[in-house]
Structures are given as C-alpha cells and as structure tokens.
Amino acid sequence: MNTYTKFSLLFVLVIHFVGSNAHAGKLYSWVDENGQSQYSDRPPTGGHYTEKNSRSGSRKNSPTGQRGLRQGEKELLRKSNSRKSDNMSSRRTALKKHAASKKRCSQLAERYRTLLGEPGEDDRKNVKKAYRHMKSACR
C-alpha cells in the first residue's frame, strides 16, 4: 500500500472511533406541567428528573425507559404475522389444488392412452371424449 492509502485508512479509523464516542452522554427525562414527557441532554431548571446514561444505538435506553416493543409496534407485528400466516395458508391450499390437478391430469392421460390402444368403432367416441377431458384438465 502506498503512503496515501495508509494515511486515508488511519484517518477513517480515527474519525470512526472519535465519532462513536461523541454520542455518549447523559440523558435527562421529566414530565412537565402539561403532563408531557420531556427528554434532554441537560437537566431541567427545577423539578424532579431522571438521569440515564445514554449510548448510541442502545435499545435499553428507549424514550419510555422500557425494553421491548411499544404497544403500537406490537399491534403492527401481530398484524404482519397474521398476514404472513394467511399467505402461507393460501400457498398450502394452492399447492394442494395444483397437486390434485396434476394427479387428475395424469389419470385422464392414462385413460386416453388405454382407449387408444383398444381398436374398435364404438371406442372412437370414448377416445374423443377422453381426449377432451384430458385437454381441459391438463391446461
């Protein structure tokens, strides 16, 4: 590697490590006189507040102070899973119908081949009928 590439790589690494610690700090939360939750990196001027250590990307320091999903997120996840379940059920039903259709098609094709092997005038009508059934079922 040439000197420019080494310097560039070193510069990127330094910026990465300096930048990742820049978001670390304290988080203050309190409820104002209107009942609204407030969050800041500076403590409020008077009143009761909660102090939390904040780290970039930390899920445990959510605005509500609770781990896991919020109520709205839980509802969206439940709806998504329900749709996914419905889609899988529809796919299974379609696959079963397809398998039944293929089986019926092969049965009709076998019947047609059997009738073709049997000579006779009376069988012509049956052969044509079997052919039509096979074509309609084997689309």
VOMI-825221 format. One record per residue: residue number from 1; residue in one letter; x, y, z of N, C-alpha, C, O in turn. Coordinates in Angstrom, 1 decimal. Example, Ala and Ser with C-alpha at 12.3 -4.5 7.8 and 13.67 -1.06 7.14 Angstrom:
2
ATOM   n res    n_x    n_y    n_z   ca_x   ca_y   ca_z    c_x    c_y    c_z    o_x    o_y    o_z
ATOM   1   A   13.2   -5.7    7.8   12.3   -4.5    7.8   13.2   -3.3    7.8   14.2   -3.3    8.5
ATOM   2   S   12.8   -2.2    7.1   13.7   -1.1    7.1   12.9    0.0    7.9   13.4    1.1    8.0
This chain:
139
ATOM   n res    n_x    n_y    n_z   ca_x   ca_y   ca_z    c_x    c_y    c_z    o_x    o_y    o_z
ATOM   1   M    0.8   -1.2    0.0    0.0    0.0    0.0    0.9    1.2    0.0    1.9    1.3    0.6
ATOM   2   N    0.4    2.2   -0.7    1.2    3.4   -0.7    0.9    4.3    0.5    0.0    4.0    1.3
ATOM   3   T    1.6    5.3    0.7    1.5    6.2    1.9    0.2    6.9    2.0   -0.4    7.0    3.0
ATOM   4   Y   -0.3    7.3    0.8   -1.6    8.0    0.8   -2.8    7.0    1.3   -3.6    7.4    2.1
ATOM   5   T   -2.7    5.8    0.8   -3.7    4.8    1.2   -3.7    4.5    2.7   -4.7    4.4    3.4
ATOM   6   K   -2.4    4.4    3.2   -2.3    4.1    4.7   -2.8    5.3    5.5   -3.5    5.1    6.5
ATOM   7   F   -2.5    6.5    5.1   -2.9    7.7    5.8   -4.5    7.8    5.7   -5.1    8.1    6.7
ATOM   8   S   -5.1    7.5    4.6   -6.5    7.6    4.4   -7.2    6.6    5.4   -8.2    6.9    6.0
ATOM   9   L   -6.6    5.4    5.4   -7.2    4.3    6.3   -7.1    4.7    7.7   -8.1    4.6    8.5
ATOM  10   L   -6.0    5.2    8.1   -5.8    5.7    9.5   -6.7    6.8    9.8   -7.3    6.8   10.9
ATOM  11   F   -6.9    7.8    8.9   -7.8    8.9    9.1   -9.3    8.4    9.3  -10.0    8.9   10.2
ATOM  12   V   -9.7    7.5    8.5  -11.0    6.9    8.6  -11.2    6.2   10.0  -12.3    6.4   10.6
ATOM  13   L  -10.3    5.5   10.4  -10.4    4.8   11.7  -10.4    5.7   12.8  -11.2    5.6   13.7
ATOM  14   V   -9.6    6.8   12.8   -9.6    7.8   13.9  -11.0    8.5   13.9  -11.5    8.6   15.0
ATOM  15   I  -11.5    8.9   12.8  -12.8    9.5   12.7  -13.9    8.6   13.3  -14.8    9.0   14.0
ATOM  16   H  -13.8    7.3   12.9  -14.8    6.4   13.4  -14.8    6.3   14.9  -15.9    6.3   15.5
ATOM  17   F  -13.6    6.1   15.5  -13.6    5.9   16.9  -13.9    7.2   17.7  -14.6    7.2   18.7
ATOM  18   V  -13.5    8.3   17.2  -13.8    9.6   17.8  -15.3    9.9   17.7  -16.0   10.3   18.6
ATOM  19   G  -15.9    9.6   16.5  -17.3    9.9   16.3  -18.2    8.9   17.1  -19.3    9.3   17.5
ATOM  20   S  -17.8    7.7   17.3  -18.7    6.8   18.0  -18.8    7.1   19.5  -19.9    6.8   20.1
ATOM  21   N  -17.8    7.8   20.0  -17.9    8.2   21.4  -18.6    9.6   21.6  -18.9   10.0   22.7
ATOM  22   A  -18.8   10.3   20.5  -19.3   11.7   20.6  -20.8   11.6   21.0  -21.2   12.6   21.6
ATOM  23   H  -21.5   10.6   20.8  -22.9   10.5   21.2  -23.1   10.0   22.6  -24.2   10.2   23.2
ATOM  24   A  -22.1    9.5   23.3  -22.2    9.1   24.6  -22.4   10.3   25.6  -21.8   11.3   25.4
ATOM  25   G  -23.3   10.1   26.5  -23.5   11.2   27.5  -24.7   10.8   28.3  -25.2    9.7   28.3
ATOM  26   K  -25.2   11.8   29.1  -26.3   11.6   30.0  -27.6   12.1   29.3  -27.6   13.0   28.5
ATOM  27   L  -28.7   11.4   29.7  -30.0   11.8   29.2  -30.9   12.1   30.4  -30.9   11.3   31.3
ATOM  28   Y  -31.5   13.1   30.3  -32.4   13.5   31.4  -33.9   13.5   30.9  -34.2   13.9   29.8
ATOM  29   S  -34.7   12.9   31.8  -36.1   12.8   31.4  -37.0   13.4   32.6  -36.6   13.2   33.7
ATOM  30   W  -38.1   14.0   32.2  -39.0   14.5   33.3  -40.4   14.7   32.6  -40.5   14.7   31.4
ATOM  31   V  -41.3   14.9   33.4  -42.7   15.2   33.0  -43.0   16.7   33.3  -42.8   17.1   34.4
ATOM  32   D  -43.3   17.5   32.3  -43.6   18.9   32.5  -44.9   19.2   33.1  -45.7   18.2   33.4
ATOM  33   E  -45.3   20.4   33.3  -46.5   20.8   34.0  -47.7   20.4   33.2  -48.9   20.4   33.7
ATOM  34   N  -47.6   20.2   31.9  -48.7   19.8   31.0  -48.9   18.3   30.9  -49.7   17.8   30.2
ATOM  35   G  -48.0   17.6   31.6  -48.1   16.1   31.6  -47.4   15.5   30.5  -47.5   14.3   30.3
ATOM  36   Q  -46.6   16.2   29.7  -45.8   15.7   28.6  -44.4   15.2   29.0  -43.8   15.9   29.8
ATOM  37   S  -44.0   14.1   28.5  -42.6   13.6   28.8  -41.6   14.4   28.0  -41.8   14.7   26.8
ATOM  38   Q  -40.6   14.9   28.7  -39.6   15.7   28.1  -38.2   14.9   28.2  -38.0   14.3   29.2
ATOM  39   Y  -37.4   15.1   27.2  -36.0   14.4   27.2  -35.0   15.5   26.7  -35.3   16.2   25.8
ATOM  40   S  -33.8   15.5   27.4  -32.8   16.4   27.0  -31.5   15.9   27.5  -31.4   15.0   28.3
ATOM  41   D  -30.4   16.5   26.9  -29.1   16.2   27.4  -28.7   17.2   28.5  -27.5   17.0   29.0
ATOM  42   R  -29.5   18.1   28.9  -29.3   19.0   30.0  -30.4   18.8   31.0  -31.6   18.6   30.7
ATOM  43   P  -30.1   18.9   32.3  -31.2   18.8   33.3  -32.1   20.0   33.3  -31.7   21.1   32.9
ATOM  44   P  -33.4   19.8   33.7  -34.3   20.9   33.7  -34.0   21.8   34.9  -33.3   21.5   35.8
ATOM  45   T  -34.5   23.0   34.8  -34.3   24.0   35.8  -35.4   23.9   36.9  -36.4   24.5   36.8
ATOM  46   G  -35.1   23.0   37.8  -36.1   22.8   38.9  -37.0   21.6   38.6  -37.2   21.3   37.4
ATOM  47   G  -37.5   21.1   39.6  -38.4   19.9   39.5  -37.7   18.6   39.5  -36.5   18.6   39.6
ATOM  48   H  -38.4   17.5   39.5  -37.9   16.2   39.6  -37.5   15.7   38.2  -38.3   15.9   37.2
ATOM  49   Y  -36.4   15.0   38.0  -36.0   14.4   36.8  -35.2   13.1   37.0  -34.8   12.9   38.1
ATOM  50   T  -35.2   12.3   36.0  -34.5   11.1   36.0  -33.2   11.2   35.1  -33.3   11.7   34.0
ATOM  51   E  -32.1   10.7   35.6  -30.8   10.8   34.8  -30.5    9.4   34.4  -30.6    8.4   35.1
ATOM  52   K  -30.2    9.3   33.1  -29.8    8.0   32.5  -28.5    8.2   31.7  -28.3    9.2   31.1
ATOM  53   N  -27.7    7.1   31.6  -26.6    7.1   30.7  -27.1    6.7   29.4  -27.8    5.7   29.2
ATOM  54   S  -26.6    7.5   28.4  -27.1    7.2   27.0  -25.9    6.7   26.2  -24.8    7.3   26.2
ATOM  55   R  -26.2    5.7   25.4  -25.1    5.2   24.4  -25.8    5.1   23.1  -27.0    4.8   22.9
ATOM  56   S  -25.1    5.5   22.0  -25.6    5.4   20.7  -26.0    4.0   20.3  -25.2    3.1   20.5
ATOM  57   G  -27.2    3.8   19.8  -27.7    2.5   19.4  -28.1    1.6   20.5  -28.4    0.5   20.2
ATOM  58   S  -28.2    2.1   21.7  -28.6    1.3   22.8  -30.2    1.1   22.9  -30.9    2.2   22.9
ATOM  59   R  -30.6   -0.1   22.8  -32.1   -0.3   22.8  -32.7   -0.1   24.2  -33.9    0.2   24.3
ATOM  60   K  -31.9   -0.4   25.2  -32.4   -0.3   26.6  -32.8    1.1   27.0  -33.6    1.2   27.9
ATOM  61   N  -32.2    2.1   26.4  -32.5    3.5   26.7  -33.5    4.1   25.8  -33.3    5.1   25.2
ATOM  62   S  -34.6    3.4   25.6  -35.7    3.9   24.8  -36.3    5.1   25.5  -36.2    5.3   26.7
ATOM  63   P  -37.0    6.0   24.7  -37.7    7.1   25.4  -38.6    6.8   26.5  -38.8    7.6   27.4
ATOM  64   T  -39.2    5.6   26.5  -40.1    5.2   27.5  -39.4    4.6   28.7  -40.0    4.4   29.8
ATOM  65   G  -38.1    4.3   28.5  -37.3    3.7   29.6  -37.6    2.2   29.7  -37.2    1.6   30.7
ATOM  66   Q  -38.3    1.6   28.8  -38.7    0.2   28.9  -38.0   -0.5   27.7  -37.8    0.0   26.7
ATOM  67   R  -37.8   -1.8   28.0  -37.2   -2.7   26.9  -38.4   -3.2   26.1  -39.5   -3.3   26.6
ATOM  68   G  -38.1   -3.7   24.9  -39.0   -4.3   24.1  -39.8   -3.4   23.2  -39.4   -2.2   23.0
ATOM  69   L  -40.9   -3.9   22.7  -41.7   -3.2   21.7  -42.8   -2.3   22.4  -43.3   -2.7   23.5
ATOM  70   R  -43.2   -1.2   21.8  -44.3   -0.4   22.3  -45.6   -1.0   21.8  -45.6   -1.9   21.0
ATOM  71   Q  -46.7   -0.5   22.4  -48.0   -1.1   22.1  -48.3   -1.1   20.6  -48.8   -2.1   20.1
ATOM  72   G  -48.1    0.1   20.0  -48.3    0.2   18.5  -47.5   -0.7   17.7  -47.9   -1.3   16.7
ATOM  73   E  -46.2   -0.9   18.1  -45.3   -1.8   17.4  -45.8   -3.2   17.6  -45.7   -4.0   16.6
ATOM  74   K  -46.2   -3.6   18.8  -46.7   -4.9   19.0  -47.9   -5.2   18.1  -48.1   -6.3   17.5
ATOM  75   E  -48.8   -4.2   18.0  -50.0   -4.4   17.1  -49.6   -4.6   15.6  -50.2   -5.4   14.9
ATOM  76   L  -48.7   -3.8   15.2  -48.2   -3.9   13.8  -47.5   -5.3   13.6  -47.8   -5.9   12.5
ATOM  77   L  -46.8   -5.8   14.5  -46.1   -7.1   14.4  -47.2   -8.2   14.4  -47.1   -9.1   13.6
ATOM  78   R  -48.2   -8.0   15.2  -49.3   -9.0   15.2  -50.0   -9.1   13.9  -50.3  -10.2   13.4
ATOM  79   K  -50.3   -7.9   13.3  -51.0   -7.9   12.0  -50.1   -8.5   10.9  -50.6   -9.2   10.1
ATOM  80   S  -48.8   -8.1   11.0  -47.9   -8.7   10.0  -47.8  -10.2   10.1  -47.8  -10.9    9.0
ATOM  81   N  -47.7  -10.7   11.3  -47.7  -12.2   11.4  -49.0  -12.8   11.0  -49.0  -13.9   10.5
ATOM  82   S  -50.1  -12.2   11.2  -51.4  -12.7   10.8  -51.5  -12.8    9.3  -51.9  -13.8    8.7
ATOM  83   R  -51.0  -11.7    8.6  -51.0  -11.7    7.1  -50.1  -12.8    6.6  -50.4  -13.5    5.6
ATOM  84   K  -48.9  -12.9    7.3  -47.9  -13.9    6.9  -48.6  -15.3    7.0  -48.4  -16.2    6.1
ATOM  85   S  -49.3  -15.6    8.1  -50.0  -16.8    8.3  -51.0  -17.1    7.2  -51.1  -18.2    6.7
ATOM  86   D  -51.8  -16.0    6.9  -52.8  -16.2    5.9  -52.2  -16.5    4.5  -52.7  -17.3    3.8
ATOM  87   N  -51.1  -15.8    4.2  -50.4  -16.1    2.9  -49.9  -17.5    2.9  -50.0  -18.2    1.8
ATOM  88   M  -49.3  -18.0    4.0  -48.8  -19.4    4.0  -50.0  -20.4    3.8  -49.8  -21.4    3.1
ATOM  89   S  -51.1  -20.1    4.4  -52.3  -20.9    4.3  -52.7  -21.0    2.9  -53.1  -22.0    2.3
ATOM  90   S  -52.8  -19.8    2.2  -53.2  -19.7    0.8  -52.3  -20.5   -0.1  -52.7  -21.2   -1.0
ATOM  91   R  -51.0  -20.4    0.2  -50.0  -21.1   -0.6  -50.2  -22.6   -0.5  -50.1  -23.3   -1.4
ATOM  92   R  -50.4  -23.1    0.8  -50.6  -24.5    1.0  -51.8  -25.0    0.3  -51.8  -26.1   -0.4
ATOM  93   T  -52.9  -24.2    0.3  -54.1  -24.6   -0.4  -53.9  -24.6   -1.9  -54.3  -25.6   -2.6
ATOM  94   A  -53.2  -23.7   -2.4  -52.9  -23.6   -3.9  -52.0  -24.8   -4.3  -52.2  -25.4   -5.3
ATOM  95   L  -51.0  -25.2   -3.4  -50.2  -26.3   -3.7  -51.0  -27.6   -3.7  -50.7  -28.5   -4.6
ATOM  96   K  -51.9  -27.7   -2.8  -52.7  -28.9   -2.7  -53.6  -29.0   -4.0  -53.8  -30.1   -4.6
ATOM  97   K  -54.2  -27.9   -4.4  -55.0  -27.9   -5.6  -54.2  -28.2   -6.8  -54.7  -29.0   -7.7
ATOM  98   H  -53.0  -27.7   -6.9  -52.1  -28.0   -8.0  -51.8  -29.5   -8.1  -51.8  -30.1   -9.1
ATOM  99   A  -51.5  -30.1   -6.9  -51.1  -31.5   -6.9  -52.3  -32.3   -7.3  -52.1  -33.3   -8.0
ATOM 100   A  -53.5  -32.0   -6.8  -54.7  -32.7   -7.2  -55.0  -32.6   -8.7  -55.4  -33.6   -9.3
ATOM 101   S  -54.7  -31.4   -9.2  -54.9  -31.2  -10.7  -54.0  -32.0  -11.5  -54.3  -32.6  -12.5
ATOM 102   K  -52.7  -32.1  -11.1  -51.7  -32.9  -11.8  -52.1  -34.4  -11.7  -51.9  -35.1  -12.7
ATOM 103   K  -52.6  -34.8  -10.6  -53.0  -36.2  -10.4  -54.1  -36.5  -11.3  -54.1  -37.6  -12.0
ATOM 104   R  -55.1  -35.6  -11.4  -56.3  -35.9  -12.2  -55.9  -35.9  -13.7  -56.4  -36.7  -14.5
ATOM 105   C  -55.0  -35.0  -14.1  -54.5  -34.9  -15.4  -53.8  -36.2  -15.8  -54.0  -36.7  -16.9
ATOM 106   S  -52.9  -36.7  -14.9  -52.2  -38.0  -15.3  -53.2  -39.1  -15.4  -53.0  -40.0  -16.2
ATOM 107   Q  -54.2  -39.1  -14.5  -55.3  -40.2  -14.6  -56.0  -40.2  -16.0  -56.2  -41.2  -16.6
ATOM 108   L  -56.4  -38.9  -16.4  -57.1  -38.8  -17.6  -56.2  -39.1  -18.8  -56.6  -39.7  -19.8
ATOM 109   A  -54.9  -38.8  -18.7  -54.0  -39.1  -19.8  -53.8  -40.6  -19.9  -53.7  -41.2  -21.0
ATOM 110   E  -53.7  -41.3  -18.8  -53.6  -42.8  -18.8  -54.9  -43.4  -19.4  -54.8  -44.4  -20.1
ATOM 111   R  -56.0  -42.9  -19.0  -57.3  -43.4  -19.6  -57.3  -43.2  -21.1  -57.7  -44.1  -21.9
ATOM 112   Y  -56.8  -42.0  -21.6  -56.8  -41.7  -23.0  -55.9  -42.7  -23.7  -56.2  -43.3  -24.8
ATOM 113   R  -54.7  -43.0  -23.1  -53.7  -43.9  -23.8  -54.3  -45.3  -23.8  -54.1  -46.1  -24.8
ATOM 114   T  -55.0  -45.7  -22.8  -55.6  -47.0  -22.7  -56.7  -47.2  -23.8  -56.7  -48.2  -24.5
ATOM 115   L  -57.5  -46.1  -24.0  -58.5  -46.2  -25.0  -57.9  -46.2  -26.4  -58.5  -46.8  -27.4
ATOM 116   L  -56.8  -45.5  -26.6  -56.1  -45.5  -27.9  -55.6  -46.9  -28.3  -55.6  -47.3  -29.5
ATOM 117   G  -55.2  -47.6  -27.3  -54.7  -49.0  -27.6  -55.8  -50.0  -27.9  -55.5  -51.1  -28.4
ATOM 118   E  -57.0  -49.7  -27.6  -58.1  -50.6  -27.9  -58.8  -50.3  -29.3  -59.4  -49.2  -29.4
ATOM 119   P  -58.6  -51.1  -30.3  -59.3  -50.9  -31.6  -60.8  -51.1  -31.5  -61.3  -51.9  -30.7
ATOM 120   G  -61.5  -50.4  -32.3  -62.9  -50.6  -32.4  -63.7  -49.3  -32.8  -63.2  -48.2  -32.4
ATOM 121   E  -64.8  -49.4  -33.5  -65.6  -48.3  -33.9  -66.3  -47.6  -32.8  -66.3  -46.4  -32.7
ATOM 122   D  -66.8  -48.4  -31.8  -67.5  -47.8  -30.7  -66.6  -47.0  -29.8  -67.1  -46.1  -29.1
ATOM 123   D  -65.3  -47.3  -29.8  -64.4  -46.6  -28.9  -64.0  -45.2  -29.4  -63.4  -44.4  -28.6
ATOM 124   R  -64.3  -44.9  -30.7  -63.9  -43.6  -31.2  -64.5  -42.5  -30.4  -63.9  -41.5  -30.1
ATOM 125   K  -65.8  -42.6  -30.1  -66.5  -41.6  -29.3  -65.9  -41.4  -27.9  -65.7  -40.3  -27.4
ATOM 126   N  -65.5  -42.6  -27.3  -64.9  -42.6  -26.0  -63.5  -42.0  -26.0  -63.1  -41.3  -25.1
ATOM 127   V  -62.8  -42.2  -27.2  -61.4  -41.7  -27.3  -61.5  -40.1  -27.4  -60.8  -39.4  -26.8
ATOM 128   K  -62.4  -39.7  -28.2  -62.6  -38.2  -28.4  -63.0  -37.6  -27.1  -62.5  -36.5  -26.7
ATOM 129   K  -63.9  -38.2  -26.4  -64.4  -37.7  -25.1  -63.3  -37.7  -24.1  -63.1  -36.7  -23.3
ATOM 130   A  -62.5  -38.7  -24.0  -61.3  -38.8  -23.1  -60.3  -37.8  -23.5  -59.7  -37.2  -22.6
ATOM 131   Y  -60.1  -37.5  -24.7  -59.1  -36.5  -25.2  -59.6  -35.1  -24.7  -58.8  -34.3  -24.3
ATOM 132   R  -60.9  -34.8  -24.9  -61.4  -33.5  -24.5  -61.2  -33.3  -23.0  -60.8  -32.2  -22.5
ATOM 133   H  -61.6  -34.3  -22.2  -61.4  -34.2  -20.7  -60.0  -34.0  -20.4  -59.7  -33.2  -19.5
ATOM 134   M  -59.1  -34.8  -21.0  -57.7  -34.7  -20.7  -57.1  -33.3  -21.0  -56.4  -32.7  -20.3
ATOM 135   K  -57.5  -32.7  -22.2  -57.1  -31.4  -22.6  -57.6  -30.3  -21.6  -56.9  -29.3  -21.3
ATOM 136   S  -58.9  -30.4  -21.2  -59.4  -29.4  -20.3  -58.8  -29.5  -18.9  -58.6  -28.5  -18.2
ATOM 137   A  -58.4  -30.7  -18.5  -57.8  -30.9  -17.1  -56.3  -30.6  -17.1  -55.8  -30.2  -16.1
ATOM 138   C  -55.7  -30.7  -18.2  -54.2  -30.6  -18.3  -53.7  -29.3  -18.9  -52.7  -29.2  -19.6
ATOM 139   R  -54.4  -28.2  -18.6  -54.0  -26.9  -19.2  -52.8  -26.4  -18.5  -52.3  -25.3  -18.8
